[in-house]
Amino acid sequence: MNMDKKKVRIVICSTEYTVITEDSPEYLHALAFELDKTLRSIVEGSNRISMTQASVLLALRFLDASKKAEQSTDNIRSQLKEYLQDAAKARIEADDAKRENERLKSEIEILKARLDERRNKKDNYGW
């Protein structure tokens, strides 16, 4: 689905930015608010850190979280692929078992018929 890009003005740490995005303005404003709040808390938590240093530290924190999320997603994809392969194998085995079950039922019916024939012959000859 191709959405129209729009310009959204946000403010982070008293600096205004214009962002071109497909996301809703509300979403982008929420991100900007969270970023602003986090940057301010880092700067206010230490008298010796500049806004630039805080931005770099926060960027590292977000990049770390992003990389870990990617690794987690890759692991989940890998597990899902294995589960799908196991499910396909189980489905094949179940189909094979159903066919074998039908074959055995048919064989039982044949054996029952033969047994009935022998019983009838035995009764006819008086054995």
C-alpha positions in Angstrom: 0.0 0.0 0.0 1.6 3.2 -1.1 0.8 6.1 1.2 1.3 9.7 0.4 4.4 11.3 2.0 3.8 14.3 4.1 5.9 16.9 5.9 5.7 16.8 9.7 7.3 19.4 11.9 8.6 18.1 15.2 10.5 19.7 18.1 13.3 17.9 19.9 15.2 19.7 22.7 14.0 23.1 21.5 15.1 22.5 17.9 12.6 22.2 15.1 12.9 19.6 12.4 10.8 18.9 9.3 10.5 15.2 8.5 9.1 13.8 5.3 7.3 10.6 6.2 4.5 8.1 5.3 3.7 7.7 9.0 0.9 9.6 10.7 1.8 13.0 12.2 0.6 11.7 15.6 3.0 8.8 15.5 5.9 11.0 14.6 5.0 13.5 17.3 4.9 10.6 19.8 8.4 9.5 18.8 9.7 13.1 19.0 8.2 13.5 22.5 9.8 10.3 23.7 13.1 11.2 22.2 13.0 14.7 23.7 12.1 13.4 27.1 14.9 10.8 27.1 17.5 13.2 25.8 16.5 15.8 28.5 16.7 13.2 31.2 20.2 12.1 30.1 21.4 15.7 30.0 19.8 16.7 33.3 21.1 13.5 35.0 24.7 14.7 34.5 26.2 18.2 34.7 29.1 17.2 32.4 27.3 15.9 29.4 26.4 17.9 26.3 23.3 17.5 24.2 25.5 16.1 21.4 27.0 13.5 23.8 23.6 12.6 25.1 22.4 12.2 21.5 25.3 9.9 20.7 24.7 7.8 23.8 21.0 7.6 23.0 21.6 6.7 19.4 23.9 3.9 20.6 21.2 2.7 23.0 18.6 2.7 20.2 21.0 1.0 17.7 21.8 -1.7 20.3 18.0 -2.3 20.9 17.4 -2.4 17.1 20.2 -4.9 16.5 19.0 -7.1 19.3 15.5 -7.0 18.0 16.7 -8.0 14.5 18.6 -10.9 16.0 15.6 -11.9 17.9 13.4 -11.6 14.8 15.9 -13.7 12.8 15.8 -16.4 15.6 12.0 -16.4 15.6 12.0 -16.8 11.8 14.4 -19.6 12.0 12.4 -21.4 14.6 9.2 -20.8 12.7 10.8 -22.3 9.6 11.8 -25.4 11.6 8.3 -25.7 13.0 6.8 -25.4 9.6 9.2 -28.1 8.3 8.3 -30.3 11.3 4.6 -29.8 10.6 4.9 -30.7 7.0 6.8 -33.8 7.9 4.2 -34.7 10.5 1.4 -34.2 7.9 3.2 -36.5 5.5 3.6 -39.1 8.2 0.0 -38.8 9.2 -1.1 -39.3 5.6 1.2 -42.3 5.3 -0.3 -43.7 8.5 -3.9 -43.2 7.2 -3.0 -45.0 4.0 -1.4 -47.8 5.9 -4.5 -48.0 8.2 -6.8 -48.2 5.2 -4.6 -50.9 3.7 -4.7 -52.9 6.9 -8.4 -52.5 7.2 -8.8 -53.9 3.7 -6.5 -56.8 4.5 -8.4 -57.5 7.6 -11.7 -57.7 5.6 -10.0 -60.0 3.1 -8.8 -62.3 5.9 -12.2 -62.2 7.6 -13.8 -63.3 4.3 -11.3 -66.1 3.9 -11.9 -67.2 7.5 -15.7 -67.2 6.9 -15.2 -69.3 3.7 -13.2 -71.8 5.6 -15.8 -72.0 8.3 -18.5 -72.4 5.7 -16.6 -75.2 4.0 -15.9 -76.9 7.4 -19.6 -76.7 8.2 -20.6 -78.1 4.8 -18.3 -81.1 5.1 -19.2 -81.6 8.7 -15.8 -81.3 10.2 
